[in-house]
Amino acid sequence: MNLFQLRELAYLAYFDLPDSTWIGNSVKAFAKWLLNQSDHKKDEHLAHLNDNIYQQVVIEDYENENETTGLAVYLFQFRDEHLFVFRGSESYHAGTEAKGWQDWEDNFDTIFNENTVQEQAALEFVNHHHNLDHITLCGHSKGGKLAVYTSLKIDDSMNDRMEMVVGFNAPGILPEMKKQYRKRIQSAAYQKKVYLLDNEYDIVSALFYPVVKPIFIKSKRKGDTLENVIKAHGLFEYEEDGMRFVTTAHRAVYAREIHFLFNTLLTRLSPQELRVLTLPAFAYFALDTPLESFIRYLYSMLQQSQKQLDQVHQEQTNGVFKHLSKKGSWHIEPDILSVSACNQMIETHI
């Protein structure tokens, strides 16, 4: 399948399969069922999956561990291709059992651990289908990182049968892991298989270290507001010209600055210092608050940590905060109640 079709499947991966009876059905049939649900009737992206080609794409397997590891992954079959499509991070839904903070706890764990719980679960799912040929690994955001992770962890035999690895706005990997799998990463065969598509304004894909040079895509919207930057992370915010993505030479300025700042912190600060910076976030996961509030909390903690960040690189840090603090665009007020609640929780646990 081409990159446009894989992007459609990466979008579909965000929808739960109702039950196991759907295994063996076509993607088109599943999309049609979703479009008949009241919440999705006007979803133009699901409507794309009504194309006849998706009648030939079959749901071969599915795993949903939202209540435990947070992993959600589809295995699709298209002719002789087998497509593992991983779901990215989901929003927190207060009061529901199926979706909690598993994805986000795992995201923060990636700062310290090259084998997180969800990454290991993803590898186990792929290894369960060890004998398949013509393999593609794909995903958006965290899903793309899981695709890259499994592409490095599978054995040589399966790697030989792997044809594509595709990440849409996916973060990179830890430097230790890049060093550990340097031989595979630097091989010409692997380099030809991996496609990392990054929106020029996306911040998430600026984190950690990519295994190949990303393909930077022009954004449909300017990165002039916090809302637009968050939306730039979406699957359908790439500038397109017919059946091709419109490329650009590099990331936007502030995304390059965050890439530098985050990776400098990662390499210069000790694990203990990093944990001090991220401890409030881990504690926050125990609070009954929505994702929007968590984002506000993270921003407030970033502001509070500015002095420590300044010690890493004054010029780059000031550049990042210049963009983040501009009134009328990036300016955002923290959720004071949540900040206070979280700080109180931390104090009681220290």
N, C-alpha and C positions, 0 to 999 in steps of 0.2 A: 504494500500500500504506500501511497505517497504521503508527504508530510501534512498536507491539508486533511487527508482522511484520518491520519493518526491523531491529529488534533481533535477531530470530532469524537474519536473513541476516547481520548483523554478526558474530554468533557463528560461523556456518558459515564465514565468511571466514578463520577461524583454522585451518581444515583444508585440507591440500594436495589438489588435484585429482590423482588418480593418473596420468592421461595425457590427451592431447588427444581421445581417442575419447569422452570424457564431454561434450565441447562439443555442445550440442543436446539433451542429456538434461535431465530435470526435477530440481529441487531435492529433491523427495520421493524420487526414485530414488537420488540421491547420498546422502541422509541414511540411507536404508534400507541401502545398501551399507556406510556407515560403522558403523551399528549392528550389523552382522553381524561386524565386526572385533572381536577379543577385547578390545582396549583400550577400546572405546567401547560395549560391550553395555549398560551401565547408565547411559549418559549421558541424563538426563531432558530436557536441553535439545535434544539432537538428536532425541529422540522427539517434541518439539513439531512438528518439520518433517515429521512423518508425516501432518499434516493435509492434507485433500484440496486445499486452496487452493494448496499448494506443488507439486501436480502440474501446475499451470498456470504455474509459475515456471520458466523455462528458463535453463540456463547458456549464455549467448550468447558469452562470451569469458572468458579467464583469463590472467593473467600472473603468473609467479613468478620473481623475481630475487633470491632469498635468497642466492645465491652471489656476487652483485655489489652491487647497490644496496640490497638488503633489501626491495624493494617486493613485495607480494603483493596482488592486486586481482582481484575478480570483476566481470563485467558480466552481470547477470541481466535477463531480459525477462519482464514480466508484462503480458499483453495489449498495450496500446500504450505501456506505461512501460518505460524503460531505466534500470536501477539499477546505478550504479557503487558497489561496496562494498569499501572499503579495509581491509586487516588492520592491527591495532595492533601494538605492539612485542612481539616474541617473546622468550622466555627463551633464554639462551645454553645451547647443548648442547656441552659439551667433547668434542672428538674427532670431531665430525661436520662434513662439508664444507658441508652445505646451510644450516645455521643458525649464524651466529656473532654477532659484535658489531655487524653492520651497522646494525641498528635503533638501537642505543644510541649508536653513534658519530654517527649522523645526529641523534638527539635532542639531544646536546650541541652539535652544530654549529648547531642552531636558535637557540642563545643569541647567536650572532654573525652568522649568515647567514640571510637571508630567502628564499634559493633553494638549499636543500640538494640533494644528489644525489638523494635519494629523492623529494623534492618535485618536482623536475624530471622524474623518471621517471614519477611519477603524472600530471603534466600532459601528458606525451607520450602516455601511454596514452589519456587522455580525448580529446585532440586527434585521435588516430588514428580515433576514432569521431565525427568532427566533425559529420556530417550527421544524427545521430539527433535525434528529437523527444522531448518529455516525459521530460526527464532528471532523475534524482535522484542526488545525491552523498551518501554515507553512510559511517560508520565509527565504531569504538570507540577511544577513547584516541588514539594517534598516527594511527589510521585516520580518526578524526573531524577531526583537524587537517589531514590530507591532503585531506579533502573540502572543508573551508573554503578551504584554499590554492588548490585548483583552481577553486573557485567564483569566486575573485577574479581568477585569471589567464586564464580562458577569454575569448574575444572577445565583443563585444556581441551578436552573432547567436546564439551558443550560450547566452549568459546569458539571452537572451529565451526560449529553449526549456527553460531549467532551471526545474523546478517546486518542488523541495525540496532543502535541504541539512540533513543531520542529523548531529549529533555527540553521542555518548554518552560522558560524562566525558572530553571532549577538551580539551587545553590550547589557549590562545589563540594570538595571533600577535604578532610584534614591533611596537613602537610605530611604527617607520619604515614598516612595511608597512601598518599601519592608516591612517597619514597619506597614504601614496601612493595607496591605493584608497578614500579617504574618500568620494568622489562616489558610487561604487557602493554602499559599505557603508551610507551614510546615506540612500540612495534608499528610498522607501516600498515599492517592489516587492521589493527585496532583503530588507529587514527582515521582510517577510511570509513569505519562503521559508525562512528559517533557523531551525532548532530546535536549541538546545544544552541537553541534559538532563544536569544535574550532580547527583550524589549529594551530599547536604548535608555528608558527612564526607570527600568525596574531595579529595585533595591535588593530583593531576595536573591536574585542570581549573581549579585555582586559579592555575596558572602562566601567565604572559604576559597578553595582553589579549583578551577575547572580542569578536567582531564585532557581536554583539547581546547583550542582557541574557539571561543563562542562565535556564532554568527549573529551580529547585532542587527536588529530589525527596527526600522523607524516606527515610532509610535503614532497611533491615530490621534492622540491628544497630547497637548503640551504638559510637561511636568511642572506646572506653575502653581499648583495647589496640592495640599496633602491628599485631598480626595482624588485628584487626577493621578497622583503617583501610586496610590493604592490600587486604582483601577488599571494602571499600566501593567500590573502583575497578572491581569486576566488573560485568558487564552485567546480572546478575540479582539485584542487591542493592538495587534500588529498592522502596520500599513501594508496593503496588498495592491497588486496591479495584475488583474486577471488571476491566473493560477500561479503567481509567484509572490514571494514576500519581498518587500522593498528594503534592501539592506543599507546600512550606514557603517562608517569606518570604526566607530567606537561608542562606548557608553556616553551618556550625558555627563556633564561635569560633576554634579553632586554624587551621581552613582559611582564615578571613578574615585571620588574622595572617600566615600563610605567603604568601597572596596579596599582602599589603602588603609584607612583607619581601622576597620574591623580586623583585617589580616595582620596588621602591625600589633594590635592588642593580642591577637591569638598567639603570635610568635614571641613577643617580648614579655608578656606578663606570665607569671608562674600559674600553675593550675589553682593554687590557693588564692591568688589575687583575682583570677577570673571567677572563682566561686563566690568571692565576696561581692563582686559586681552583679552576679546573676542570682544570688541567694533570694533576694526579694521576689523574683519572678517565680521560683519554685514554690515559695511559700504562698504566693498569690493563687496558685492552682487549687488550693483548698477552699478558696472563697467562692461563694455562690454568686458570681457576677458574669456578665456577657463578655464576648470577645472585644467589643468596642471599648468597654471599660478597661480591659487588660491592655489594649494598645495605648490608651491614655496613660495608664500607669507606667508602662515601659518608657514612654516619652518623658514623664516626670522624673523617673529614675535616671534617665540619660542626662537630663539637665542637672540633677543633683550630683552626678558623677563627672561633670565637666572638668573639674580641677584635676581629677585623676587622669582623665583622658588627655588633658593639656600636657601632661608630663611625657606622653608618648611622642607627640609631634605637634607643636604649637600651631604652625601654619595650616596644616591639614585639618586639625580639629576646628580651628576658627572658621575655616571654609565651610565645613559641614554645618556648624551651628548658624552660620550666616544664612544658609538656605533654610534650615529648619525653623529659625526664629523669626523669619520675615513676617511682619504683621499683614493680615489679609490674605496670606497664602498658606504658609506652613504653620503659622501660629496655632497652637492648640492648648486649651486649658486642661490640666489634669483632673481626673475624677478624685476630688479631695477626700470624700468619704471612703473610697476604696483604698487610697493611699494610707489614710490613717488606720483603717482596719488591718491592712497588711502589715504596717509597721508595728502595730500592737501585737499581732500574731508572731512576728519575728522575734520581738523582745521577749515574749513568753517562752520561746523555744531555745533561746540562747543562754 
